[in-house]
Amino acid sequence: MRYIRYVFLILLAVVLVTVAMANRASVTLNLLPDALAGFVPLPNALDLPMFVIIFGGIVAGLLIGFVWEWFREHKGRAEGARARREVNNLEREVKRLKGDTVDGKDEILALLDKTA
């Protein structure tokens, strides 16, 4: 299994390097439309190699997906944490109840003595 992972990573690296080598030409990336660019005092255009834009888009998509999933799974994580707290409370209560000794008597007889 380890070798399959290494082969996959090597193939992925070869594909990424090939894409980067095929897209080395510099392109202009406009951050805002020309109509809005006059209102913002920041630079509007960047000259970057195409592979940087491609890989940046992939990374941005992955990050947006991770954040989206983290928010989506919040309900399940909160419910799991609540269940763990409840289990811990119940375990503590069981330990406390088991720790109550009945002075060497049988538990059934001790219960009968309490009710009488």
MDTraj code that builds the backbone (N, CA, C; nanometers):
import mdtraj as md
import numpy as np

residues = "MET ARG TYR ILE ARG TYR VAL PHE LEU ILE LEU LEU ALA VAL VAL LEU VAL THR VAL ALA MET ALA ASN ARG ALA SER VAL THR LEU ASN LEU LEU PRO ASP ALA LEU ALA GLY PHE VAL PRO LEU PRO ASN ALA LEU ASP LEU PRO MET PHE VAL ILE ILE PHE GLY GLY ILE VAL ALA GLY LEU LEU ILE GLY PHE VAL TRP GLU TRP PHE ARG GLU HIS LYS GLY ARG ALA GLU GLY ALA ARG ALA ARG ARG GLU VAL ASN ASN LEU GLU ARG GLU VAL LYS ARG LEU LYS GLY ASP THR VAL ASP GLY LYS ASP GLU ILE LEU ALA LEU LEU ASP LYS THR ALA".split()
xyz = np.array([
    [0.0825, -0.1196, 0.0000],
    [0.0000, 0.0000, 0.0000],
    [0.0870, 0.1262, 0.0000],
    [0.1979, 0.1189, 0.0721],
    [0.2875, 0.2336, 0.0796],
    [0.3447, 0.2657, -0.0577],
    [0.3778, 0.1620, -0.1346],
    [0.4369, 0.1844, -0.2662],
    [0.3357, 0.2443, -0.3632],
    [0.2103, 0.2032, -0.3493],
    [0.1065, 0.2612, -0.4349],
    [0.0937, 0.4102, -0.4074],
    [0.1017, 0.4482, -0.2801],
    [0.0942, 0.5899, -0.2450],
    [0.2130, 0.6664, -0.3031],
    [0.3332, 0.6083, -0.2949],
    [0.4512, 0.6748, -0.3502],
    [0.4399, 0.6892, -0.5014],
    [0.3921, 0.5857, -0.5695],
    [0.3759, 0.5924, -0.7149],
    [0.2740, 0.7008, -0.7500],
    [0.1628, 0.7072, -0.6744],
    [0.0622, 0.8103, -0.6994],
    [0.1202, 0.9498, -0.6804],
    [0.1957, 0.9718, -0.5726],
    [0.2549, 1.1031, -0.5480],
    [0.3558, 1.1410, -0.6555],
    [0.4321, 1.0446, -0.7030],
    [0.5286, 1.0729, -0.8097],
    [0.4551, 1.1090, -0.9383],
    [0.3502, 1.0336, -0.9717],
    [0.2720, 1.0653, -1.0917],
    [0.2064, 1.2024, -1.0806],
    [0.1544, 1.2352, -0.9630],
    [0.0947, 1.3662, -0.9419],
    [0.1976, 1.4769, -0.9596],
    [0.3170, 1.4562, -0.9057],
    [0.4240, 1.5559, -0.9201],
    [0.4619, 1.5733, -1.0672],
    [0.4697, 1.4641, -1.1408],
    [0.5049, 1.4721, -1.2827],
    [0.3970, 1.5496, -1.3594],
    [0.2698, 1.5222, -1.3295],
    [0.1601, 1.5920, -1.3966],
    [0.1640, 1.7412, -1.3640],
    [0.1848, 1.7750, -1.2362],
    [0.1878, 1.9165, -1.1970],
    [0.3054, 1.9903, -1.2595],
    [0.4202, 1.9265, -1.2645],
    [0.5368, 1.9898, -1.3266],
    [0.5139, 2.0064, -1.4771],
    [0.4503, 1.9070, -1.5387],
    [0.4206, 1.9166, -1.6818],
    [0.3242, 2.0313, -1.7102],
    [0.2207, 2.0446, -1.6293],
    [0.1257, 2.1548, -1.6459],
    [0.1966, 2.2887, -1.6253],
    [0.2836, 2.2947, -1.5252],
    [0.3562, 2.4194, -1.4994],
    [0.4483, 2.4551, -1.6158],
    [0.5160, 2.3564, -1.6716],
    [0.6070, 2.3840, -1.7834],
    [0.5298, 2.4245, -1.9094],
    [0.4088, 2.3696, -1.9271],
    [0.3307, 2.4017, -2.0462],
    [0.2637, 2.5383, -2.0345],
    [0.2516, 2.5930, -1.9150],
    [0.1801, 2.7196, -1.8926],
    [0.2694, 2.8230, -1.8242],
    [0.3880, 2.8440, -1.8813],
    [0.4814, 2.9395, -1.8218],
    [0.4595, 3.0817, -1.8697],
    [0.3796, 3.1008, -1.9703],
    [0.3602, 3.2347, -2.0269],
    [0.2963, 3.3274, -1.9240],
    [0.3383, 3.4507, -1.9256],
    [0.2869, 3.5488, -1.8312],
    [0.1537, 3.6032, -1.8813],
    [0.0568, 3.6094, -1.7912],
    [-0.0745, 3.6647, -1.8248],
    [-0.1074, 3.7733, -1.7231],
    [-0.1980, 3.8609, -1.7606],
    [-0.2401, 3.9676, -1.6719],
    [-0.3698, 3.9265, -1.6034],
    [-0.3677, 3.9296, -1.4731],
    [-0.4849, 3.8964, -1.3941],
    [-0.5423, 4.0261, -1.3389],
    [-0.6624, 4.0625, -1.3834],
    [-0.7299, 4.1820, -1.3333],
    [-0.8120, 4.1433, -1.2111],
    [-0.7901, 4.2114, -1.1012],
    [-0.8596, 4.1790, -0.9769],
    [-1.0004, 4.2376, -0.9726],
    [-1.0222, 4.3491, -1.0403],
    [-1.1532, 4.4148, -1.0455],
    [-1.1831, 4.4553, -1.1884],
    [-1.3112, 4.4694, -1.2232],
    [-1.3440, 4.5231, -1.3552],
    [-1.2932, 4.6672, -1.3673],
    [-1.2713, 4.7098, -1.4889],
    [-1.2170, 4.8444, -1.5117],
    [-1.3060, 4.9534, -1.4528],
    [-1.4368, 4.9331, -1.4524],
    [-1.5291, 5.0347, -1.3990],
    [-1.5110, 5.0524, -1.2482],
    [-1.4775, 4.9469, -1.1775],
    [-1.4593, 4.9555, -1.0320],
    [-1.3155, 4.9857, -0.9917],
    [-1.2222, 4.9632, -1.0816],
    [-1.0811, 4.9799, -1.0482],
    [-1.0466, 5.1237, -1.0124],
    [-1.1204, 5.2219, -1.0664],
    [-1.0926, 5.3618, -1.0365],
    [-1.1287, 5.4011, -0.8949],
    [-1.2196, 5.3276, -0.8321],
    [-1.2628, 5.3604, -0.6958],
    [-1.1717, 5.3036, -0.5878],
    [-1.0911, 5.2058, -0.6214],
    [-1.0050, 5.1392, -0.5231],
    [-0.8619, 5.1861, -0.5428],
    [-0.7966, 5.2341, -0.4360],
    [-0.6611, 5.2880, -0.4534],
    [-0.5524, 5.1806, -0.4609],
    [-0.5892, 5.0552, -0.4697],
    [-0.4911, 4.9468, -0.4768],
    [-0.4628, 4.9111, -0.6221],
    [-0.3482, 4.8460, -0.6486],
    [-0.3209, 4.8031, -0.7867],
    [-0.4256, 4.7011, -0.8319],
    [-0.4651, 4.7108, -0.9567],
    [-0.5737, 4.6289, -1.0097],
    [-0.5245, 4.5065, -1.0854],
    [-0.4081, 4.5122, -1.1456],
    [-0.3618, 4.4054, -1.2334],
    [-0.2326, 4.3438, -1.1808],
    [-0.2224, 4.2133, -1.2005],
    [-0.1003, 4.1403, -1.1660],
    [-0.0539, 4.0634, -1.2881],
    [0.0744, 4.0641, -1.3139],
    [0.1311, 3.9813, -1.4211],
    [0.1913, 3.8576, -1.3563],
    [0.1299, 3.7419, -1.3847],
    [0.1724, 3.6153, -1.3244],
    [0.1815, 3.5081, -1.4317],
    [0.2665, 3.4077, -1.4092],
    [0.2648, 3.2925, -1.4999],
    [0.1306, 3.2192, -1.4885],
    [0.0866, 3.1620, -1.5965],
    [-0.0445, 3.0966, -1.5990],
    [-0.0536, 2.9822, -1.4984],
    [0.0550, 2.9060, -1.4786],
    [0.0474, 2.7922, -1.3863],
    [0.0262, 2.8387, -1.2421],
    [0.0722, 2.9582, -1.2064],
    [0.0484, 3.0108, -1.0714],
    [-0.1008, 3.0384, -1.0529],
    [-0.1645, 3.0911, -1.1562],
    [-0.3078, 3.1176, -1.1487],
    [-0.3858, 2.9865, -1.1407],
    [-0.3454, 2.8877, -1.2196],
    [-0.4137, 2.7574, -1.2170],
    [-0.4001, 2.6928, -1.0797],
    [-0.2774, 2.6844, -1.0295],
    [-0.2555, 2.6203, -0.8992],
    [-0.3173, 2.7007, -0.7859],
    [-0.3147, 2.8340, -0.7995],
    [-0.3798, 2.9185, -0.6990],
    [-0.5299, 2.8947, -0.6949],
    [-0.5907, 2.8772, -0.8116],
    [-0.7336, 2.8458, -0.8170],
    [-0.7653, 2.7112, -0.7533],
    [-0.6791, 2.6132, -0.7767],
    [-0.6994, 2.4816, -0.7156],
    [-0.6881, 2.4919, -0.5637],
    [-0.5866, 2.5611, -0.5151],
    [-0.5674, 2.5760, -0.3702],
    [-0.6835, 2.6542, -0.3086],
    [-0.7267, 2.7604, -0.3748],
    [-0.8400, 2.8388, -0.3233],
    [-0.9661, 2.7526, -0.3178],
    [-0.9899, 2.6716, -0.4192],
    [-1.1060, 2.5832, -0.4193],
    [-1.1000, 2.4806, -0.3074],
    [-0.9821, 2.4250, -0.2845],
    [-0.9665, 2.3294, -0.1743],
    [-0.9923, 2.3952, -0.0396],
    [-0.9379, 2.5137, -0.0194],
    [-0.9581, 2.5835, 0.1078],
    [-1.1044, 2.6186, 0.1304],
    [-1.1709, 2.6672, 0.0257],
    [-1.3137, 2.6988, 0.0375],
    [-1.3923, 2.5720, 0.0692],
    [-1.3590, 2.4606, 0.0048],
    [-1.4267, 2.3340, 0.0318],
    [-1.4044, 2.2857, 0.1738],
    [-1.2816, 2.2969, 0.2246],
    [-1.2529, 2.2546, 0.3622],
    [-1.3306, 2.3383, 0.4629],
    [-1.3326, 2.4688, 0.4424],
    [-1.4056, 2.5566, 0.5349],
    [-1.5552, 2.5273, 0.5278],
    [-1.6063, 2.5084, 0.4065],
    [-1.7486, 2.4782, 0.3892],
    [-1.7842, 2.3493, 0.4633],
    [-1.7040, 2.2438, 0.4488],
    [-1.7299, 2.1171, 0.5170],
    [-1.7188, 2.1319, 0.6685],
    [-1.6243, 2.2135, 0.7151],
    [-1.6081, 2.2327, 0.8585],
    [-1.7341, 2.2953, 0.9169],
    [-1.7891, 2.3959, 0.8472],
    [-1.9148, 2.4566, 0.8931],
    [-2.0310, 2.3589, 0.8828],
    [-2.0351, 2.2800, 0.7766],
    [-2.1448, 2.1870, 0.7552],
    [-2.1460, 2.0768, 0.8605],
    [-2.0288, 2.0331, 0.9051],
    [-2.0193, 1.9250, 1.0021],
    [-2.0244, 1.9739, 1.1465],
    [-2.0460, 2.1026, 1.1683],
    [-2.0479, 2.1567, 1.3038],
    [-2.1540, 2.0901, 1.3901],
    [-2.2706, 2.0653, 1.3345],
    [-2.3796, 2.0038, 1.4100],
    [-2.3382, 1.8655, 1.4619],
    [-2.2761, 1.7866, 1.3777],
    [-2.2318, 1.6530, 1.4188],
    [-2.1225, 1.6583, 1.5245],
    [-2.0287, 1.7521, 1.5104],
    [-1.9223, 1.7646, 1.6105],
    [-1.9782, 1.8084, 1.7444],
    [-2.0736, 1.9022, 1.7428],
    [-2.1342, 1.9501, 1.8672],
    [-2.2124, 1.8381, 1.9342],
    [-2.2845, 1.7591, 1.8553],
    [-2.3604, 1.6485, 1.9116],
    [-2.2666, 1.5424, 1.9700],
    [-2.1564, 1.5164, 1.9038],
    [-2.0577, 1.4210, 1.9556],
    [-1.9957, 1.4683, 2.0862],
    [-1.9662, 1.5966, 2.0952],
    [-1.9080, 1.6507, 2.2187],
    [-2.0082, 1.6421, 2.3329],
    [-2.1353, 1.6696, 2.3025],
    [-2.2387, 1.6599, 2.4051],
    [-2.2541, 1.5153, 2.4521],
    [-2.2488, 1.4214, 2.3592],
    [-2.2602, 1.2799, 2.3956],
    [-2.1406, 1.2361, 2.4800],
    [-2.0199, 1.2828, 2.4462],
    [-1.9011, 1.2473, 2.5268],
    [-1.9127, 1.3020, 2.6685],
    [-1.9629, 1.4262, 2.6820],
    [-1.9817, 1.4826, 2.8165],
    [-2.0828, 1.4008, 2.8956],
    [-2.1905, 1.3597, 2.8294],
    [-2.2928, 1.2808, 2.8977],
    [-2.2377, 1.1453, 2.9405],
    [-2.1580, 1.0831, 2.8548],
    [-2.0964, 0.9550, 2.8902],
    [-2.0020, 0.9727, 3.0082],
    [-1.9230, 1.0787, 3.0085],
    [-1.8318, 1.1026, 3.1206],
    [-1.9093, 1.1239, 3.2502],
    [-2.0182, 1.2003, 3.2444],
    [-2.0996, 1.2213, 3.3648],
    [-2.1595, 1.0898, 3.4147],
    [-2.2077, 1.0082, 3.3227],
    [-2.2663, 0.8800, 3.3632],
    [-2.1603, 0.7852, 3.4199],
    [-2.0415, 0.7859, 3.3622],
    [-1.9334, 0.7020, 3.4167],
    [-1.8959, 0.7467, 3.5576],
    [-1.8896, 0.8788, 3.5785],
    [-1.8603, 0.9277, 3.7136],
    [-1.9690, 0.8856, 3.8123],
    [-2.0939, 0.8920, 3.7695],
    [-2.2035, 0.8534, 3.8575],
    [-2.1986, 0.7039, 3.8891],
    [-2.1645, 0.6211, 3.7925],
    [-2.1523, 0.4769, 3.8168],
    [-2.0397, 0.4498, 3.9155],
    [-1.9258, 0.5173, 3.9007],
    [-1.8151, 0.4994, 3.9951],
    [-1.8573, 0.5408, 4.1355],
    [-1.9316, 0.6523, 4.1441],
    [-1.9763, 0.6980, 4.2750],
    [-2.0725, 0.5976, 4.3372],
    [-2.1637, 0.5445, 4.2582],
    [-2.2599, 0.4490, 4.3111],
    [-2.1936, 0.3174, 4.3484],
    [-2.0948, 0.2754, 4.2721],
    [-2.0221, 0.1525, 4.3060],
    [-1.9350, 0.1735, 4.4286],
    [-1.8929, 0.2970, 4.4501],
    [-1.8070, 0.3272, 4.5641],
    [-1.8830, 0.3290, 4.6955],
    [-2.0162, 0.3455, 4.6916],
    [-2.0951, 0.3424, 4.8149],
    [-2.0919, 0.2010, 4.8710],
    [-2.0309, 0.1862, 4.9870],
    [-2.0224, 0.0535, 5.0486],
    [-2.1415, 0.0329, 5.1406],
    [-2.1700, -0.0895, 5.1631],
    [-2.2845, -0.1249, 5.2482],
    [-2.2360, -0.1957, 5.3754],
    [-2.1181, -0.1626, 5.4205],
    [-2.0599, -0.2166, 5.5439],
    [-2.0527, -0.3682, 5.5421],
    [-2.0082, -0.4255, 5.4342],
    [-1.9865, -0.5689, 5.4270],
    [-2.1121, -0.6509, 5.4070],
    [-2.2256, -0.5903, 5.3989],
    [-2.3499, -0.6645, 5.3796],
    [-2.3722, -0.6912, 5.2314],
    [-2.4599, -0.7855, 5.2082],
    [-2.5036, -0.8106, 5.0722],
    [-2.5826, -0.6890, 5.0252],
    [-2.5711, -0.6527, 4.8990],
    [-2.6374, -0.5333, 4.8490],
    [-2.7888, -0.5429, 4.8606],
    [-2.8429, -0.6603, 4.8370],
    [-2.9879, -0.6786, 4.8455],
    [-3.0345, -0.6591, 4.9895],
    [-2.9617, -0.7188, 5.0850],
    [-2.9997, -0.7042, 5.2254],
    [-2.9865, -0.5589, 5.2704],
    [-2.8846, -0.4899, 5.2205],
    [-2.8675, -0.3493, 5.2568],
    [-2.9841, -0.2663, 5.2028],
    [-3.0298, -0.2962, 5.0845],
    [-3.1437, -0.2243, 5.0293],
    [-3.2713, -0.2521, 5.1106],
    [-3.2870, -0.3775, 5.1508],
    [-3.4047, -0.4113, 5.2321],
    [-3.4001, -0.3422, 5.3669],
    [-3.2795, -0.3294, 5.4261],
    [-3.2665, -0.2589, 5.5523],
    [-3.3018, -0.1120, 5.5379],
    [-3.2687, -0.0526, 5.4266],
    [-3.2978, 0.0883, 5.4036],
    [-3.4482, 0.1115, 5.3907],
    [-3.5179, 0.0181, 5.3286],
    [-3.6608, 0.0370, 5.3087],
    [-3.7403, 0.0083, 5.4351],
    [-3.6863, -0.0706, 5.5234],
    [-3.7586, -0.1059, 5.6463],
    [-3.7533, -0.0007, 5.7514],
])
top = md.Topology()
chain = top.add_chain()
for i, resn in enumerate(residues, 1):
    res = top.add_residue(resn, chain, resSeq=i)
    for name in ("N", "CA", "C"):
        top.add_atom(name, md.element.get_by_symbol(name[0]), res)
traj = md.Trajectory(xyz[None], top)
